[in-house]
Amino acid sequence: MSNQQVPITPAGFTAIEAELKERKTVTRPEIVEAIAVAREHGDLKENAEYHAAKEQQSFNEGRIKLLEGAVSAAQIIDPSQFTGDQVKFGATVLIVDEETDEERKVQIVGEFESNADEGKISITSPIARALIGKSVGDSTKVVTPKGKVDYEILEVSYG
């Protein structure tokens, strides 16, 4: 990760810190214990438990490094401090597909807290990039994997 700051909401930052603490204080010791137990079973070359635990350890340490990078690069931006009908970071935006009339509510968040199932989209996503700076009533064209979609912004809220 570079020295570049990455925007994140206060809730997203809290979640990242909680996961980091859990991985360091709970998951890491559990994996160390699993490796020690597996070692006691003898020949490490054919010990599936040992190899599985080492794989878990590798994944966990990689995730810890990623989360530490996210915490150090985080620029916490509280969307509840914003007002108005212009889309900015942290906005919850109600959009409608102008062709299908399907409405969708999305919140523009940082990369580390995006979760499509929860309607949280990364600021770097095509939809977020198309919405930033627009206001209620504006239409915008978004290039998606399924093709171009025209969205109209119905509502913008913060907080």
C-alpha positions as CSV (number, residue, x, y, z in Angstrom):
1,M,0.0,0.0,0.0
2,S,1.2,3.5,-0.9
3,N,1.3,6.5,1.4
4,Q,-2.0,7.6,-0.2
5,Q,-4.9,8.2,2.2
6,V,-8.0,6.1,1.7
7,P,-11.4,7.5,2.7
8,I,-13.4,5.4,5.2
9,T,-16.5,6.0,7.3
10,P,-16.2,5.9,11.1
11,A,-18.3,2.7,11.1
12,G,-16.0,1.1,8.5
13,F,-12.9,2.1,10.5
14,T,-14.3,0.6,13.7
15,A,-15.1,-2.6,11.9
16,I,-11.6,-2.9,10.4
17,E,-10.0,-2.2,13.8
18,A,-12.3,-4.9,15.4
19,E,-11.3,-7.5,12.8
20,L,-7.6,-6.7,13.2
21,K,-7.8,-7.0,17.0
22,E,-9.7,-10.3,16.6
23,R,-7.2,-11.7,14.2
24,K,-4.2,-10.8,16.3
25,T,-5.6,-11.7,19.8
26,V,-7.9,-14.7,19.1
27,T,-7.3,-16.2,15.6
28,R,-3.5,-16.0,15.7
29,P,-3.1,-17.9,19.0
30,E,-5.7,-20.5,17.9
31,I,-3.7,-21.2,14.8
32,V,-0.4,-21.4,16.7
33,E,-2.1,-23.9,19.0
34,A,-3.5,-25.9,16.1
35,I,0.0,-26.1,14.6
36,A,1.5,-27.3,17.9
37,V,-1.1,-30.0,18.2
38,A,-0.6,-31.1,14.6
39,R,3.2,-31.3,15.1
40,E,2.6,-33.7,17.9
41,H,1.1,-36.2,15.4
42,G,4.5,-36.9,13.9
43,D,5.6,-36.9,10.3
44,L,4.9,-33.4,9.0
45,K,5.2,-34.3,5.3
46,E,1.9,-36.4,5.4
47,N,0.2,-34.4,8.1
48,A,-2.9,-32.8,6.6
49,E,-3.8,-31.0,9.9
50,Y,-0.4,-29.4,10.0
51,H,-0.6,-28.2,6.4
52,A,-4.1,-26.9,6.9
53,A,-3.1,-25.0,10.0
54,K,0.0,-23.5,8.2
55,E,-2.3,-22.5,5.3
56,Q,-4.7,-20.8,7.8
57,Q,-1.7,-19.1,9.4
58,S,-0.5,-17.7,6.1
59,F,-4.0,-16.4,5.2
60,N,-4.4,-14.8,8.6
61,E,-1.0,-13.1,8.6
62,G,-1.7,-11.8,5.1
63,R,-5.1,-10.4,6.2
64,I,-3.5,-8.8,9.3
65,K,-1.0,-7.0,7.0
66,L,-3.8,-5.8,4.7
67,L,-5.9,-4.5,7.7
68,E,-2.8,-2.8,9.2
69,G,-2.2,-1.1,5.9
70,A,-5.9,0.0,5.8
71,V,-5.8,1.4,9.3
72,S,-2.6,3.3,8.7
73,A,-3.9,4.8,5.4
74,A,-7.4,5.5,6.6
75,Q,-8.8,9.0,6.3
76,I,-11.9,8.9,8.4
77,I,-14.7,11.0,6.9
78,D,-17.9,11.3,8.8
79,P,-20.8,11.6,6.3
80,S,-23.2,12.9,9.0
81,Q,-21.3,16.2,8.8
82,F,-22.5,16.7,5.2
83,T,-25.8,18.1,4.0
84,G,-27.4,19.0,0.7
85,D,-28.5,17.1,-2.4
86,Q,-25.1,16.7,-4.0
87,V,-23.5,13.3,-3.9
88,K,-20.3,13.1,-1.9
89,F,-18.4,10.4,-0.1
90,G,-20.6,8.7,2.5
91,A,-23.9,9.7,0.8
92,T,-26.8,7.3,0.7
93,V,-28.3,7.7,-2.8
94,L,-31.6,6.4,-4.1
95,I,-31.3,5.9,-7.8
96,V,-33.7,4.6,-10.4
97,D,-32.8,2.7,-13.6
98,E,-34.4,4.9,-16.3
99,E,-35.1,1.9,-18.5
100,T,-36.5,-0.6,-16.0
101,D,-37.8,1.8,-13.3
102,E,-36.0,-0.4,-10.8
103,E,-35.0,1.6,-7.7
104,R,-31.8,0.9,-5.8
105,K,-30.4,2.5,-2.6
106,V,-26.6,2.6,-2.4
107,Q,-24.1,4.2,0.1
108,I,-20.8,5.4,-1.2
109,V,-18.1,4.1,1.1
110,G,-14.3,3.3,1.2
111,E,-12.8,0.3,-0.6
112,F,-12.3,-1.7,2.6
113,E,-15.9,-1.4,3.8
114,S,-17.8,-2.0,0.5
115,N,-20.3,-4.8,0.6
116,A,-22.7,-5.1,-2.4
117,D,-25.1,-7.2,-0.4
118,E,-25.6,-4.4,2.1
119,G,-25.8,-1.7,-0.7
120,K,-22.4,-0.3,0.3
121,I,-20.4,0.5,-2.9
122,S,-16.8,1.5,-3.1
123,I,-15.9,5.0,-4.0
124,T,-13.8,3.5,-6.8
125,S,-16.7,1.6,-8.4
126,P,-18.1,2.7,-11.7
127,I,-21.5,3.6,-10.2
128,A,-19.9,5.7,-7.4
129,R,-17.6,7.5,-9.8
130,A,-20.6,8.4,-12.0
131,L,-22.7,9.7,-9.1
132,I,-20.1,11.8,-7.3
133,G,-20.7,15.5,-7.8
134,K,-24.2,14.9,-9.2
135,S,-27.4,16.2,-7.5
136,V,-31.0,15.1,-7.0
137,G,-32.8,15.1,-10.4
138,D,-29.6,14.5,-12.4
139,S,-29.2,11.6,-14.7
140,T,-25.9,9.8,-15.3
141,K,-24.8,7.0,-17.6
142,V,-22.9,4.1,-15.9
143,V,-20.9,1.6,-17.9
144,T,-21.4,-1.8,-16.1
145,P,-20.4,-5.3,-17.1
146,K,-23.9,-5.7,-18.5
147,G,-23.7,-2.6,-20.6
148,K,-24.6,1.1,-20.2
149,V,-27.3,2.0,-17.7
150,D,-28.9,5.4,-17.2
151,Y,-29.7,6.2,-13.6
152,E,-31.6,9.2,-12.2
153,I,-30.8,10.4,-8.7
154,L,-34.0,10.5,-6.7
155,E,-32.7,11.2,-3.2
156,V,-29.4,12.0,-1.4
157,S,-29.0,11.7,2.3
158,Y,-26.2,11.7,4.9
159,G,-25.8,10.4,8.4
